[in-house]
Structures are given as structure tokens and as C-alpha cells.
Amino acid sequence: MDLDLAASDSVALHHGVGGRTLSGPATTADGSPVWLRVMSAPRPGGKAWNGAALADALVSDNVPRPRLLAEHTWGDAPAFQALMWERMKGTVVSTTPDLTTPAKNDAQWWTDLRRALTTLETVPAPADRQVFSQAFVHRIPNHLPEIAEAGVDLNVGRWVASHGDLHWANLTHDPLMILDWEGWGLAPLGYDAAVLHAYALPQPETAAEVREVFADILDTDAGRLAHLVICAEIIQAAERDALHARLAPYARRFATEILTPQ
């Protein structure tokens, strides 16, 4: 369908990682505030291309997120996709994926987040839609050699539907909403909580809150494996961008804690 939208000349546009996406606020012909994202790809299809529409179709409305209102695609090589969502309610917890100050979320926010992620786990995600593969998990000692030295079992026991990129810039408060669903899919149990914790490590107060809320998951073998995966991912990405370069020392220290016998 065609999207009849307008945007102010002074609107701030947001560039995605790698320059593949451009997004910002817009207004429909009837004056409704919306959020528009345009993505380019070498060809149509793939996990990121299909992610938002699949989430809209499969994920329960009990998982709070902006509603996808319309989609328009054009071109073939390259291909372009425009997605229009309702404008998010609330304010992002952080303007960056990691935390530079403690997150100020009340007890109800944490309860709502825990409930949302528990609900998400029950979604029947397509079997071929994975945040990453078992083969990738087997390779994480390439970035954290201590894992191999410790003899950690890297076989994932349970894969569940997960957001896959649950950092602090993808969460809002007043009210809670979870943003950016293009990468969702199957991941090891506890992965979303582990990601949230890893990106909170620079702020020990908030990191402790994450560990408390998700203790029944994170303090298990599955939770420890999920933590090792995200720590390895952060270390792997440290050479590519400043965000992960500043997170890498925290991730390495926390991975060492996990691997140190208690």
C-alpha cells in the first residue's frame, strides 16, 4: 500500500547500524502521529526484512509494543521497505543501548517486563527463525578462550522465542513498551535477560536489579550459558564500534566471574 505521510523539515532522523535503516517521526494525512522506518537490502526477504511483520502476526498483544500499521516495499536489487508504526508511548529508558546512569524504573515496570518476556517465550516462532544458531554458540570460545578451558557444555538445552536485542534503548517507561522487533526469533532460555544485564554492567545498581528480577533464570546453567553468549558477542563486536569497545571490559570481567568456581 502507499503511505501518505508528512514530516517536518526539522525532524531528527535516526540512522541504523551499518546505514541500512533510516527512521523518524511522521504524521498521516488525518493528523495521526506515527513512526516511519525505511530499510534497504540487497534483495527482499531475510530475517530483518520479515521480522516486524512476523512479530505483529505472531506475538501476543500482551507483550507491549507499538502496533505495526502499514508496510510498503519497492525495488528488487536493492530492495526497499517502509514500515509505519503507531508512535511509541512513553520515553526510552536510555538513548544508548548501554547505561550511562542508573535506570529509574519502579517495581511495577519490572513486573510488567518479566511478564512480557515470559509471555514472549510461549510464542511459536518459526523453527528456522533464530537469533543465532547452535553452531555460533559452539564458536564463542574463539572470543572467550576461558570457556573451553573450563569445559563448559555449550549445547543449548532449550530454545525459546526471544526479542534478541533487548538493550536499554529498546525499552520505554511510562508505559513499558518493547521496541525494534526485526531480529526476534529463537534464542537460548534466558538470553533476553542476559542481554539486558550485560548492557547494564556499567551501572551496578541496575545490573543488580536485573539479576534479582531474573534470578530464577540467570542463576541456572541455562542462564550462565546465555550470559557467556552475550559476553562473547560484545567482545567480538568491540573491534567494530565504540559502544561494544566500552562494554567489552565489563563483559570480560563478568564472564570470568561466571567461569570462576564458587
Stockholm file with secondary structure:
# STOCKHOLM 1.0

chainA/1-262         MDLDLAASDSVALHHGVGGRTLSGPATTADGSPVWLRVMSAPRPGGKAWNGAALADALVSDNVPRPRLLAEHTWGDAPAFQALMWERMKGTVVSTTPDLTTPAKNDAQWWTDLRRALTTLETVPAPADRQVFSQAFVHRIPNHLPEIAEAGVDLNVGRWVASHGDLHWANLTHDPLMILDWEGWGLAPLGYDAAVLHAYALPQPETAAEVREVFADILDTDAGRLAHLVICAEIIQAAERDALHARLAPYARRFATEILTPQ
#=GR chainA/1-262 SS CCCCEECCTTCCCEECGGGCEEEEEEEETTCCEEEEEEEEESSSCSHHHHHHHHHHHHSCTTSCCCCEEEEEEEESSSEEEEEEEECCCSEESCSSSSCSSCCCCCHHHHHHHHHHHHHHHTSCCCTTCBSSCHHHHHTGGGTCTHHHHHTCCCCCSCEEEECSCCCGGGEEETTTEECCCTTCEEEETTHHHHHHHHTTTTSHHHHHHHHHHTHHHHTSHHHHHHHHHHHHHHHHHTTTCHHHHHHHHHHHHHHHHHHSCC
#=GC SS_cons         CCCCEECCTTCCCEECGGGCEEEEEEEETTCCEEEEEEEEESSSCSHHHHHHHHHHHHSCTTSCCCCEEEEEEEESSSEEEEEEEECCCSEESCSSSSCSSCCCCCHHHHHHHHHHHHHHHTSCCCTTCBSSCHHHHHTGGGTCTHHHHHTCCCCCSCEEEECSCCCGGGEEETTTEECCCTTCEEEETTHHHHHHHHTTTTSHHHHHHHHHHTHHHHTSHHHHHHHHHHHHHHHHHTTTCHHHHHHHHHHHHHHHHHHSCC
//
